[in-house]
Amino acid sequence: MDLNSRLFDSIRIKPSCDEPKAAAEAVCESPGCTHPGLYRAPKGRKAEGQYWRFCIDHVRAYNATYNYFDGMNDAAVQAYQKDAIIGHRPTWAMGVNRTGQAKPENEPARDWAYVDPLGILRGEGVGDARRRARQPEEPRKPKHSATVRRALDVMGLEEGADSAAIKAQYKVLVKRFHPDANGGDRSFEERLRDIIRAHDVLRAAGLC
């Protein structure tokens, strides 16, 4: 940027109501100069908000050599630039609470809700999670239709009964309720018909 440019000299901050009168009365503060001090120039570091009053020639010369970091070593300049990233606001290290005190060791940990399928937050390795995933799941009970469930109930069987259990139970029930096994008593014929129909339903469903 050309510090001697007329455009640079025309950059102004909106003055307050009293500033034009004060600027008109001010004299250039450069030693030996009697021209009006119409132009402001910052006094520099540790004097923020304070300005010199110069004429046009001396404000140009001042701006050409102005250095905010004058008198600071390299370490101080780097520290200032680092603080400027966060606006020179105070910061605290991780693990320090708002009051600036370290977190007590006996303070209970928060019960955060999270989904951790790999067990990383629980201290498990990926291998542990994979071994847990390979563990056999509990066998699920087969789901049958309402008709099949009623047929199993008629025969006194659980829903998970296999083909061998169904056949064995069918033989037991037929022998128990057949008229020949009851001395010709036919009072159990309706019960026998229900058992036979239930067996037919299970066989049609492929369970026996």
CNS distance restraints for C-alpha pairs under 8 A (distance, minus, plus):
assign (resid   2 and name CA) (resid   8 and name CA) 7.70 0.50 0.50
assign (resid   3 and name CA) (resid   8 and name CA) 6.31 0.50 0.50
assign (resid   3 and name CA) (resid  60 and name CA) 7.09 0.50 0.50
assign (resid   3 and name CA) (resid  63 and name CA) 6.67 0.50 0.50
assign (resid   3 and name CA) (resid  64 and name CA) 5.77 0.50 0.50
assign (resid   4 and name CA) (resid   8 and name CA) 7.06 0.50 0.50
assign (resid   4 and name CA) (resid   9 and name CA) 7.69 0.50 0.50
assign (resid   4 and name CA) (resid  60 and name CA) 6.13 0.50 0.50
assign (resid   4 and name CA) (resid  64 and name CA) 7.43 0.50 0.50
assign (resid   5 and name CA) (resid   9 and name CA) 6.72 0.50 0.50
assign (resid   6 and name CA) (resid  10 and name CA) 6.36 0.50 0.50
assign (resid   7 and name CA) (resid  11 and name CA) 6.86 0.50 0.50
assign (resid   9 and name CA) (resid  60 and name CA) 7.67 0.50 0.50
assign (resid  15 and name CA) (resid  19 and name CA) 5.67 0.50 0.50
assign (resid  15 and name CA) (resid  20 and name CA) 7.11 0.50 0.50
assign (resid  16 and name CA) (resid  20 and name CA) 7.72 0.50 0.50
assign (resid  18 and name CA) (resid  22 and name CA) 6.48 0.50 0.50
assign (resid  19 and name CA) (resid  23 and name CA) 5.89 0.50 0.50
assign (resid  20 and name CA) (resid  24 and name CA) 6.16 0.50 0.50
assign (resid  21 and name CA) (resid  25 and name CA) 6.47 0.50 0.50
assign (resid  22 and name CA) (resid  26 and name CA) 6.13 0.50 0.50
assign (resid  23 and name CA) (resid  36 and name CA) 7.93 0.50 0.50
assign (resid  23 and name CA) (resid  37 and name CA) 6.56 0.50 0.50
assign (resid  23 and name CA) (resid  38 and name CA) 5.31 0.50 0.50
assign (resid  23 and name CA) (resid  39 and name CA) 7.79 0.50 0.50
assign (resid  24 and name CA) (resid  36 and name CA) 6.88 0.50 0.50
assign (resid  24 and name CA) (resid  37 and name CA) 7.49 0.50 0.50
assign (resid  24 and name CA) (resid  38 and name CA) 6.50 0.50 0.50
assign (resid  25 and name CA) (resid  36 and name CA) 7.23 0.50 0.50
assign (resid  25 and name CA) (resid  37 and name CA) 7.94 0.50 0.50
assign (resid  26 and name CA) (resid  36 and name CA) 5.88 0.50 0.50
assign (resid  26 and name CA) (resid  37 and name CA) 5.13 0.50 0.50
assign (resid  26 and name CA) (resid  38 and name CA) 7.06 0.50 0.50
assign (resid  26 and name CA) (resid  53 and name CA) 7.07 0.50 0.50
assign (resid  27 and name CA) (resid  33 and name CA) 7.91 0.50 0.50
assign (resid  27 and name CA) (resid  34 and name CA) 6.14 0.50 0.50
assign (resid  27 and name CA) (resid  35 and name CA) 5.94 0.50 0.50
assign (resid  27 and name CA) (resid  36 and name CA) 4.38 0.50 0.50
assign (resid  27 and name CA) (resid  37 and name CA) 4.43 0.50 0.50
assign (resid  27 and name CA) (resid  38 and name CA) 7.81 0.50 0.50
assign (resid  27 and name CA) (resid  53 and name CA) 7.04 0.50 0.50
assign (resid  27 and name CA) (resid  54 and name CA) 7.35 0.50 0.50
assign (resid  27 and name CA) (resid  55 and name CA) 7.88 0.50 0.50
assign (resid  28 and name CA) (resid  33 and name CA) 5.96 0.50 0.50
assign (resid  28 and name CA) (resid  34 and name CA) 6.14 0.50 0.50
assign (resid  28 and name CA) (resid  35 and name CA) 5.61 0.50 0.50
assign (resid  28 and name CA) (resid  36 and name CA) 5.36 0.50 0.50
assign (resid  28 and name CA) (resid  37 and name CA) 3.90 0.50 0.50
assign (resid  28 and name CA) (resid  38 and name CA) 7.60 0.50 0.50
assign (resid  28 and name CA) (resid  53 and name CA) 5.43 0.50 0.50
assign (resid  28 and name CA) (resid  54 and name CA) 4.28 0.50 0.50
assign (resid  28 and name CA) (resid  55 and name CA) 5.34 0.50 0.50
assign (resid  29 and name CA) (resid  33 and name CA) 7.02 0.50 0.50
assign (resid  29 and name CA) (resid  37 and name CA) 6.96 0.50 0.50
assign (resid  29 and name CA) (resid  52 and name CA) 6.73 0.50 0.50
assign (resid  29 and name CA) (resid  53 and name CA) 5.62 0.50 0.50
assign (resid  29 and name CA) (resid  54 and name CA) 5.74 0.50 0.50
assign (resid  30 and name CA) (resid  54 and name CA) 6.57 0.50 0.50
assign (resid  30 and name CA) (resid  58 and name CA) 6.92 0.50 0.50
assign (resid  35 and name CA) (resid  55 and name CA) 6.05 0.50 0.50
assign (resid  36 and name CA) (resid  54 and name CA) 7.34 0.50 0.50
assign (resid  36 and name CA) (resid  55 and name CA) 5.82 0.50 0.50
assign (resid  37 and name CA) (resid  53 and name CA) 4.73 0.50 0.50
assign (resid  37 and name CA) (resid  54 and name CA) 4.31 0.50 0.50
assign (resid  37 and name CA) (resid  55 and name CA) 4.65 0.50 0.50
assign (resid  37 and name CA) (resid  56 and name CA) 7.98 0.50 0.50
assign (resid  38 and name CA) (resid  53 and name CA) 6.52 0.50 0.50
assign (resid  38 and name CA) (resid  54 and name CA) 6.28 0.50 0.50
assign (resid  38 and name CA) (resid  55 and name CA) 5.81 0.50 0.50
assign (resid  38 and name CA) (resid  56 and name CA) 7.51 0.50 0.50
assign (resid  39 and name CA) (resid  53 and name CA) 5.62 0.50 0.50
assign (resid  39 and name CA) (resid  54 and name CA) 5.25 0.50 0.50
assign (resid  39 and name CA) (resid  55 and name CA) 6.02 0.50 0.50
assign (resid  39 and name CA) (resid  56 and name CA) 6.69 0.50 0.50
assign (resid  39 and name CA) (resid  59 and name CA) 6.67 0.50 0.50
assign (resid  40 and name CA) (resid  51 and name CA) 5.71 0.50 0.50
assign (resid  40 and name CA) (resid  52 and name CA) 5.54 0.50 0.50
assign (resid  40 and name CA) (resid  53 and name CA) 4.90 0.50 0.50
assign (resid  40 and name CA) (resid  54 and name CA) 6.33 0.50 0.50
assign (resid  40 and name CA) (resid  59 and name CA) 7.48 0.50 0.50
assign (resid  41 and name CA) (resid  51 and name CA) 5.13 0.50 0.50
assign (resid  41 and name CA) (resid  52 and name CA) 5.03 0.50 0.50
assign (resid  41 and name CA) (resid  53 and name CA) 6.50 0.50 0.50
assign (resid  41 and name CA) (resid  54 and name CA) 7.28 0.50 0.50
assign (resid  41 and name CA) (resid  59 and name CA) 6.65 0.50 0.50
assign (resid  41 and name CA) (resid  62 and name CA) 7.61 0.50 0.50
assign (resid  41 and name CA) (resid  63 and name CA) 7.51 0.50 0.50
assign (resid  42 and name CA) (resid  48 and name CA) 7.32 0.50 0.50
assign (resid  42 and name CA) (resid  49 and name CA) 7.27 0.50 0.50
assign (resid  42 and name CA) (resid  50 and name CA) 6.03 0.50 0.50
assign (resid  42 and name CA) (resid  51 and name CA) 4.34 0.50 0.50
assign (resid  42 and name CA) (resid  52 and name CA) 6.20 0.50 0.50
assign (resid  43 and name CA) (resid  47 and name CA) 5.92 0.50 0.50
assign (resid  43 and name CA) (resid  48 and name CA) 7.14 0.50 0.50
assign (resid  43 and name CA) (resid  50 and name CA) 5.80 0.50 0.50
assign (resid  43 and name CA) (resid  51 and name CA) 5.13 0.50 0.50
assign (resid  43 and name CA) (resid  52 and name CA) 6.16 0.50 0.50
assign (resid  44 and name CA) (resid  48 and name CA) 6.32 0.50 0.50
assign (resid  44 and name CA) (resid  50 and name CA) 8.00 0.50 0.50
assign (resid  44 and name CA) (resid  67 and name CA) 7.85 0.50 0.50
assign (resid  44 and name CA) (resid  68 and name CA) 5.67 0.50 0.50
assign (resid  45 and name CA) (resid  68 and name CA) 5.82 0.50 0.50
assign (resid  45 and name CA) (resid  69 and name CA) 7.29 0.50 0.50
assign (resid  54 and name CA) (resid  58 and name CA) 5.67 0.50 0.50
assign (resid  54 and name CA) (resid  59 and name CA) 5.24 0.50 0.50
assign (resid  55 and name CA) (resid  59 and name CA) 6.00 0.50 0.50
assign (resid  56 and name CA) (resid  60 and name CA) 6.28 0.50 0.50
assign (resid  57 and name CA) (resid  61 and name CA) 6.49 0.50 0.50
assign (resid  58 and name CA) (resid  62 and name CA) 6.01 0.50 0.50
assign (resid  59 and name CA) (resid  63 and name CA) 6.03 0.50 0.50
assign (resid  60 and name CA) (resid  64 and name CA) 6.18 0.50 0.50
assign (resid  61 and name CA) (resid  65 and name CA) 6.69 0.50 0.50
assign (resid  62 and name CA) (resid  66 and name CA) 5.92 0.50 0.50
assign (resid  69 and name CA) (resid  77 and name CA) 6.89 0.50 0.50
assign (resid  72 and name CA) (resid  76 and name CA) 5.85 0.50 0.50
assign (resid  72 and name CA) (resid  77 and name CA) 6.32 0.50 0.50
assign (resid  73 and name CA) (resid  77 and name CA) 6.35 0.50 0.50
assign (resid  74 and name CA) (resid  78 and name CA) 6.18 0.50 0.50
assign (resid  75 and name CA) (resid  79 and name CA) 6.16 0.50 0.50
assign (resid  76 and name CA) (resid  80 and name CA) 6.15 0.50 0.50
assign (resid  77 and name CA) (resid  81 and name CA) 6.20 0.50 0.50
assign (resid  78 and name CA) (resid  82 and name CA) 6.10 0.50 0.50
assign (resid  79 and name CA) (resid  83 and name CA) 6.22 0.50 0.50
assign (resid  80 and name CA) (resid  84 and name CA) 6.10 0.50 0.50
assign (resid  81 and name CA) (resid  85 and name CA) 6.76 0.50 0.50
assign (resid  82 and name CA) (resid  86 and name CA) 7.73 0.50 0.50
assign (resid  83 and name CA) (resid  87 and name CA) 6.35 0.50 0.50
assign (resid  83 and name CA) (resid  88 and name CA) 4.75 0.50 0.50
assign (resid  83 and name CA) (resid  89 and name CA) 7.41 0.50 0.50
assign (resid  84 and name CA) (resid  88 and name CA) 5.30 0.50 0.50
assign (resid  92 and name CA) (resid  96 and name CA) 6.48 0.50 0.50
assign (resid  92 and name CA) (resid 100 and name CA) 7.15 0.50 0.50
assign (resid  95 and name CA) (resid 102 and name CA) 6.55 0.50 0.50
assign (resid  95 and name CA) (resid 103 and name CA) 6.42 0.50 0.50
assign (resid  96 and name CA) (resid 100 and name CA) 5.73 0.50 0.50
assign (resid  96 and name CA) (resid 101 and name CA) 5.78 0.50 0.50
assign (resid  96 and name CA) (resid 102 and name CA) 4.76 0.50 0.50
assign (resid  96 and name CA) (resid 103 and name CA) 6.01 0.50 0.50
assign (resid  97 and name CA) (resid 101 and name CA) 5.92 0.50 0.50
assign (resid  97 and name CA) (resid 102 and name CA) 6.45 0.50 0.50
assign (resid  97 and name CA) (resid 103 and name CA) 6.47 0.50 0.50
assign (resid 103 and name CA) (resid 107 and name CA) 7.25 0.50 0.50
assign (resid 116 and name CA) (resid 120 and name CA) 6.65 0.50 0.50
assign (resid 116 and name CA) (resid 121 and name CA) 6.66 0.50 0.50
assign (resid 117 and name CA) (resid 129 and name CA) 7.46 0.50 0.50
assign (resid 118 and name CA) (resid 124 and name CA) 7.48 0.50 0.50
assign (resid 118 and name CA) (resid 125 and name CA) 7.42 0.50 0.50
assign (resid 118 and name CA) (resid 126 and name CA) 5.96 0.50 0.50
assign (resid 118 and name CA) (resid 129 and name CA) 5.24 0.50 0.50
assign (resid 118 and name CA) (resid 130 and name CA) 7.85 0.50 0.50
assign (resid 119 and name CA) (resid 123 and name CA) 6.48 0.50 0.50
assign (resid 119 and name CA) (resid 124 and name CA) 4.96 0.50 0.50
assign (resid 119 and name CA) (resid 125 and name CA) 6.76 0.50 0.50
assign (resid 119 and name CA) (resid 126 and name CA) 7.34 0.50 0.50
assign (resid 119 and name CA) (resid 128 and name CA) 7.93 0.50 0.50
assign (resid 119 and name CA) (resid 129 and name CA) 6.21 0.50 0.50
assign (resid 120 and name CA) (resid 124 and name CA) 5.35 0.50 0.50
assign (resid 120 and name CA) (resid 125 and name CA) 6.28 0.50 0.50
assign (resid 120 and name CA) (resid 126 and name CA) 7.43 0.50 0.50
assign (resid 124 and name CA) (resid 128 and name CA) 6.05 0.50 0.50
assign (resid 124 and name CA) (resid 129 and name CA) 7.04 0.50 0.50
assign (resid 125 and name CA) (resid 129 and name CA) 6.62 0.50 0.50
assign (resid 126 and name CA) (resid 130 and name CA) 6.23 0.50 0.50
assign (resid 127 and name CA) (resid 131 and name CA) 6.17 0.50 0.50
assign (resid 128 and name CA) (resid 132 and name CA) 6.18 0.50 0.50
assign (resid 129 and name CA) (resid 133 and name CA) 6.15 0.50 0.50
assign (resid 130 and name CA) (resid 134 and name CA) 6.27 0.50 0.50
assign (resid 131 and name CA) (resid 135 and name CA) 6.59 0.50 0.50
assign (resid 141 and name CA) (resid 159 and name CA) 7.58 0.50 0.50
assign (resid 141 and name CA) (resid 160 and name CA) 6.18 0.50 0.50
assign (resid 142 and name CA) (resid 159 and name CA) 7.27 0.50 0.50
assign (resid 142 and name CA) (resid 160 and name CA) 6.37 0.50 0.50
assign (resid 143 and name CA) (resid 159 and name CA) 7.98 0.50 0.50
assign (resid 144 and name CA) (resid 148 and name CA) 5.98 0.50 0.50
assign (resid 144 and name CA) (resid 149 and name CA) 6.32 0.50 0.50
assign (resid 144 and name CA) (resid 159 and name CA) 7.75 0.50 0.50
assign (resid 145 and name CA) (resid 149 and name CA) 6.25 0.50 0.50
assign (resid 146 and name CA) (resid 150 and name CA) 6.15 0.50 0.50
assign (resid 147 and name CA) (resid 151 and name CA) 6.26 0.50 0.50
assign (resid 147 and name CA) (resid 201 and name CA) 7.71 0.50 0.50
assign (resid 148 and name CA) (resid 152 and name CA) 6.23 0.50 0.50
assign (resid 148 and name CA) (resid 201 and name CA) 6.63 0.50 0.50
assign (resid 148 and name CA) (resid 202 and name CA) 6.31 0.50 0.50
assign (resid 148 and name CA) (resid 205 and name CA) 7.50 0.50 0.50
assign (resid 149 and name CA) (resid 153 and name CA) 6.18 0.50 0.50
assign (resid 149 and name CA) (resid 159 and name CA) 6.57 0.50 0.50
assign (resid 150 and name CA) (resid 154 and name CA) 6.18 0.50 0.50
assign (resid 150 and name CA) (resid 198 and name CA) 7.89 0.50 0.50
assign (resid 151 and name CA) (resid 155 and name CA) 6.44 0.50 0.50
assign (resid 151 and name CA) (resid 195 and name CA) 7.97 0.50 0.50
assign (resid 151 and name CA) (resid 197 and name CA) 7.92 0.50 0.50
assign (resid 151 and name CA) (resid 198 and name CA) 4.43 0.50 0.50
assign (resid 151 and name CA) (resid 199 and name CA) 7.10 0.50 0.50
assign (resid 151 and name CA) (resid 201 and name CA) 6.72 0.50 0.50
assign (resid 151 and name CA) (resid 202 and name CA) 6.89 0.50 0.50
assign (resid 152 and name CA) (resid 156 and name CA) 6.13 0.50 0.50
assign (resid 152 and name CA) (resid 157 and name CA) 5.06 0.50 0.50
assign (resid 152 and name CA) (resid 158 and name CA) 6.61 0.50 0.50
assign (resid 152 and name CA) (resid 159 and name CA) 6.68 0.50 0.50
assign (resid 152 and name CA) (resid 198 and name CA) 7.10 0.50 0.50
assign (resid 152 and name CA) (resid 202 and name CA) 7.73 0.50 0.50
assign (resid 153 and name CA) (resid 157 and name CA) 5.77 0.50 0.50
assign (resid 153 and name CA) (resid 158 and name CA) 7.25 0.50 0.50
assign (resid 154 and name CA) (resid 194 and name CA) 7.19 0.50 0.50
assign (resid 154 and name CA) (resid 195 and name CA) 6.51 0.50 0.50
assign (resid 154 and name CA) (resid 198 and name CA) 6.71 0.50 0.50
assign (resid 155 and name CA) (resid 169 and name CA) 7.14 0.50 0.50
assign (resid 155 and name CA) (resid 170 and name CA) 7.22 0.50 0.50
assign (resid 155 and name CA) (resid 173 and name CA) 7.74 0.50 0.50
assign (resid 155 and name CA) (resid 195 and name CA) 6.21 0.50 0.50
assign (resid 155 and name CA) (resid 198 and name CA) 7.10 0.50 0.50
assign (resid 155 and name CA) (resid 199 and name CA) 7.98 0.50 0.50
assign (resid 157 and name CA) (resid 161 and name CA) 6.38 0.50 0.50
assign (resid 157 and name CA) (resid 166 and name CA) 7.54 0.50 0.50
assign (resid 161 and name CA) (resid 165 and name CA) 5.96 0.50 0.50
assign (resid 161 and name CA) (resid 166 and name CA) 6.61 0.50 0.50
assign (resid 162 and name CA) (resid 166 and name CA) 6.34 0.50 0.50
assign (resid 162 and name CA) (resid 207 and name CA) 6.83 0.50 0.50
assign (resid 162 and name CA) (resid 208 and name CA) 7.55 0.50 0.50
assign (resid 163 and name CA) (resid 167 and name CA) 6.26 0.50 0.50
assign (resid 163 and name CA) (resid 207 and name CA) 5.52 0.50 0.50
assign (resid 163 and name CA) (resid 208 and name CA) 4.38 0.50 0.50
assign (resid 164 and name CA) (resid 168 and name CA) 6.14 0.50 0.50
assign (resid 164 and name CA) (resid 208 and name CA) 7.31 0.50 0.50
assign (resid 165 and name CA) (resid 169 and name CA) 6.03 0.50 0.50
assign (resid 166 and name CA) (resid 170 and name CA) 6.07 0.50 0.50
assign (resid 166 and name CA) (resid 207 and name CA) 7.93 0.50 0.50
assign (resid 166 and name CA) (resid 208 and name CA) 6.57 0.50 0.50
assign (resid 167 and name CA) (resid 171 and name CA) 6.34 0.50 0.50
assign (resid 167 and name CA) (resid 208 and name CA) 6.75 0.50 0.50
assign (resid 168 and name CA) (resid 172 and name CA) 6.40 0.50 0.50
assign (resid 169 and name CA) (resid 173 and name CA) 6.21 0.50 0.50
assign (resid 170 and name CA) (resid 174 and name CA) 6.13 0.50 0.50
assign (resid 170 and name CA) (resid 195 and name CA) 7.50 0.50 0.50
assign (resid 170 and name CA) (resid 199 and name CA) 7.11 0.50 0.50
assign (resid 171 and name CA) (resid 175 and name CA) 6.24 0.50 0.50
assign (resid 172 and name CA) (resid 176 and name CA) 6.22 0.50 0.50
assign (resid 173 and name CA) (resid 177 and name CA) 6.14 0.50 0.50
assign (resid 173 and name CA) (resid 192 and name CA) 7.82 0.50 0.50
assign (resid 173 and name CA) (resid 195 and name CA) 7.49 0.50 0.50
assign (resid 174 and name CA) (resid 178 and name CA) 5.64 0.50 0.50
assign (resid 174 and name CA) (resid 192 and name CA) 6.67 0.50 0.50
assign (resid 174 and name CA) (resid 195 and name CA) 7.67 0.50 0.50
assign (resid 175 and name CA) (resid 181 and name CA) 6.32 0.50 0.50
assign (resid 176 and name CA) (resid 181 and name CA) 6.36 0.50 0.50
assign (resid 176 and name CA) (resid 182 and name CA) 7.73 0.50 0.50
assign (resid 177 and name CA) (resid 181 and name CA) 6.86 0.50 0.50
assign (resid 177 and name CA) (resid 182 and name CA) 7.13 0.50 0.50
assign (resid 177 and name CA) (resid 188 and name CA) 5.71 0.50 0.50
assign (resid 177 and name CA) (resid 189 and name CA) 7.19 0.50 0.50
assign (resid 177 and name CA) (resid 191 and name CA) 7.25 0.50 0.50
assign (resid 177 and name CA) (resid 192 and name CA) 5.85 0.50 0.50
assign (resid 178 and name CA) (resid 182 and name CA) 6.71 0.50 0.50
assign (resid 178 and name CA) (resid 186 and name CA) 7.99 0.50 0.50
assign (resid 178 and name CA) (resid 188 and name CA) 7.29 0.50 0.50
assign (resid 178 and name CA) (resid 189 and name CA) 7.19 0.50 0.50
assign (resid 178 and name CA) (resid 192 and name CA) 6.79 0.50 0.50
assign (resid 179 and name CA) (resid 183 and name CA) 6.35 0.50 0.50
assign (resid 179 and name CA) (resid 184 and name CA) 4.60 0.50 0.50
assign (resid 179 and name CA) (resid 185 and name CA) 5.23 0.50 0.50
assign (resid 179 and name CA) (resid 186 and name CA) 5.42 0.50 0.50
assign (resid 179 and name CA) (resid 188 and name CA) 7.30 0.50 0.50
assign (resid 179 and name CA) (resid 189 and name CA) 7.31 0.50 0.50
assign (resid 180 and name CA) (resid 184 and name CA) 5.22 0.50 0.50
assign (resid 180 and name CA) (resid 185 and name CA) 7.67 0.50 0.50
assign (resid 182 and name CA) (resid 186 and name CA) 7.97 0.50 0.50
assign (resid 188 and name CA) (resid 192 and name CA) 6.20 0.50 0.50
assign (resid 189 and name CA) (resid 193 and name CA) 6.16 0.50 0.50
assign (resid 190 and name CA) (resid 194 and name CA) 6.35 0.50 0.50
assign (resid 191 and name CA) (resid 195 and name CA) 6.41 0.50 0.50
assign (resid 192 and name CA) (resid 196 and name CA) 6.25 0.50 0.50
assign (resid 193 and name CA) (resid 197 and name CA) 6.10 0.50 0.50
assign (resid 194 and name CA) (resid 198 and name CA) 6.02 0.50 0.50
assign (resid 195 and name CA) (resid 199 and name CA) 6.13 0.50 0.50
assign (resid 196 and name CA) (resid 200 and name CA) 6.24 0.50 0.50
assign (resid 197 and name CA) (resid 201 and name CA) 6.29 0.50 0.50
assign (resid 198 and name CA) (resid 202 and name CA) 6.34 0.50 0.50
assign (resid 199 and name CA) (resid 203 and name CA) 6.10 0.50 0.50
assign (resid 200 and name CA) (resid 204 and name CA) 6.06 0.50 0.50
assign (resid 201 and name CA) (resid 205 and name CA) 6.22 0.50 0.50
assign (resid 202 and name CA) (resid 206 and name CA) 6.40 0.50 0.50
assign (resid 202 and name CA) (resid 207 and name CA) 5.41 0.50 0.50
assign (resid 202 and name CA) (resid 208 and name CA) 6.38 0.50 0.50
assign (resid 203 and name CA) (resid 207 and name CA) 5.59 0.50 0.50
assign (resid 203 and name CA) (resid 208 and name CA) 4.97 0.50 0.50
